[in-house]
Amino acid sequence: MPRENISLAAILWAVIAFLVIYPLSVLIIESLRIAGTNEWGFSNYLAFFRDTYYLKTFWNTMVLSTLVLLTTTIFGIPLAYILARYRHRGKTVFTALILLPIVLPAFAGVFAFIIFFGKYGTLNLLLMQFGLTKVPINFIYGIHGLVFIQSLHLLPFIVLSLSAGFTNIDPSFEEAAEVEGASGFRRFITVTLPLCTPSYLAGAVIVFLWPFTDWLTPLILGKVDYLPSVAYINIAYHFTDMNRKHMGIVAVVVSSIVCILLFVLARRWVERKKYTGLSKGTTSEGRVIEPGPIIRYGSYLYMIIVSFVVLLIPIVLGLSAFSRRWVFEPFPTYWTLDNFKLILLESPLLIKNSFLFSGIALIFGVVFGLLAAYVIVRTRIRGNQTLDFIITLMLAFPGMAVGVSYMLAFWNGIPLATHWIIMPIALFARRLPYFLRMAHSSYLQLDISLEEASEVSGVGKFRTFLYISLPLLLKGVLVGVVMFFIMAFQEISTAIFLYKGGWETLPIGIYLNWHRGMEFGIAAAMAFLMIVITFILLLIISRIGGGILKAAWGPGEK
Amino acid sequence: MAFIEIRNLVKRYGKVVAVNNIDLNVEKGEMLTLLGPSGCGKTTTLRCIAGLEKPQAGEIIIDGRSLLAEGFVQPSERGIGMVFQNYAVWPHMKVLKNVAYGLKLQKIPKHKIRERALQVLDMVGLGGLEERYPAQLSGGQQQRVALARALVRNPKVLLLDEPLSNLDAKLREKMRFEIKSLVRRMGMTSVYVTHDQAEAMVISDRIVVMDSGNVVQTGTAQDIYQMPANRFVADFIGTMNFMSGEIISVEAETNSAYVKTEFNDKLLCKTTDGTNLKQGDQVFASIRPEDVEISPDRPETSGNLVAGTIAHKAYLGNFLFFFVTVKGITIRVQVPHYVPLEEGADIYLSLNPEKCMVLV
């Protein structure tokens, strides 16, 4: 075992220990502390599970998760099938639109839909204007609204994983079913769908876990009886009530445990069930069907409806960003650039902060990610699979848990949180797996003999990495860089617990300005700006990567 | 009327013609093989019979029922059994469920389905493995599951698409005989696709040789080996020496012709009936390596005798291969392993006029 590899792994482990293991231990220990004393025990947990209110929030979250998963599955199956199997015009555009919510900040959807679907939002005002209804219809306030908003945000995960499944099935499995007498729907139910379950599950687990981490959507909609929202309220608003604070911490730990447990279980199951066919001489494109006219127009209509709902988010935010005091009118009447003037010229601090923090986090992420990918793929140091496992777990870990644990760990113990550097560090830790997974999967595809050839020619390991590996990995690395930046740029769940005056980022600014009521034009302008920046970055990715985006972010692939 | 009739079948992918207007007949109970190199259209033809491809033109009739001309009949309605190249045994179903799948779609009582499935599994030698998942079976066993599944409904026609190409050489040879005897026992009409000439010769009653979407020759294994229709068939099946030359004269009454080659002015060769050869045509005088007689001294026979030198000798166990140079041309000769000749020896080759043929 070369010595430099060992020291490399040691450095990586030190980073993980400092940024993941240490704060999480502090979080768990704090959750065991009996409020106001220095005694320890499980009494917080007992109190939590004995309190009917907290039990209700737990149960509510479970119900919400189930409903969101059901909704995304019902809407996602036809969508994935259309995208994977039918040959139709405008496939790339529709795919991009349907997948867009993955990169849009989750809160953008909430704000846009309140403006559009709210009690006196655009849709209700239009309906009343045309006399279709006398009293406004409640489109979003309630569990149905939560299910709708979260489902739209999560639909891409189901579509991506299912369409990967539909594409990867060996065509002869379906042909055999047809020859055996099963046509159409029956074939789909007995052969196609069961063969897709492993890749479906990989996406489904991400969908199911989301209500356990999303505190913001229920809070904004005024339905706070869900685990993450209650945790946020208890910790952020009631920090002086030691009991409530500890209940909040317990709630964070409980939702984290649920997330980690389900994530690990699903992963195990997928690994075990992976159906590998003896693909030989089959096309990589999978089975593509020319649909008949009815199905074709039906699927166009379906894709257009979904795309329209997705597009509502940037359109509505754009309308309110360029207007002022848009209330009780279906469309804005007073157009202005004041909102942008304010955020760009008068207080550009938030934009500066966002770029600075995400940029520094990105540098950490790239250095760490490249080294970790090397150690995981190219060395056999003991524990490198554990390293990979811990980093991957961060995918399932609630952002709030990272935020709260950093708040606890780096305030008293190691006083890092008094300096702004905590912001990029937290972003880096939170988005740890995003760059690594990209680097990891491109590294796996890099034939080791290309590197060996360089070493045999007398070039050392480090230069080989620089001259051979890095240029060949470049495409995947660049896509990973952009993806990491997008995800860090829109981070709010962790940052909201750590920022101090002067450290606000754009997402935090949006959240705060929304609270100021009539200033939602400013919030909308910030959100619109974020969407534009994200969109430009996405264009760059698709220029570099093309299909890579889909391949790398299909949650079924590892 | 043949059991399967294919008329003027055309299948194009864009501008590429995969099947170019072919006709085929398969008699009831016959095992017909489509043989050819990859891309010759054999698999496409088979998939057209199964209904997995929609041909642009032509007609397919099975047992008197039109499958194309009177509207396209879906694969699920054709009542055929098919074995796929990669088995296509569904990994999420146990062996028994795989085999019973097609029966469950028919209205048959449950216990009868199980009974029938077990019976067929027994027949293919998988008795006792019905509760296994495919991942727990070897490649050869999965192949048998695929075969059982194709046979279980007693289909009118059995289609086999290179079913043995994923097996190792020893198992492949064993399975050839098993498939043949099983299909013959059931009296099933079958179409078999392969690129392996030995497999085709062992397994089929008749062989159809295809090239670039066309049928080149149809006949028994013996016909095709001994009287290949052209150079392509002769080259694809077995080994053949091709000596380019020109027709000097055609002897119509004896079905033979004299060919002038680079090393011999007057080589007497058989001609295939029906070929319209005339003086001056560019042809190949052809002979199989095992039909060339070799001797160290000049033999008594006068016809088709040439002198040469052994340039290279290859030992292949049960026989020897000599590469003999005759005026700059190499002729391959196959002789028994005990022939005591070495490299560099000057010898005489006798190209038996009965075995030497003219090919275009």
Interface residues (C-beta under 8 A of the other chain):
Chain A: D170 S172 F173 E175 A176 A177 E178 V179 E180 G181 A182 S183 R186 T190 V191 P194 L195 T197 Y275 T276 G277 L278 S279 K280 G281 T282
Chain B: A50 G51 L52 Q74 P75 S76 E77 R78 G79 I80 G81 M82 F84 Q85 N86 Y87 A88 W90 P91 H92 Y101 G102 L105 Q106 G139 A146 R149 R153 N166
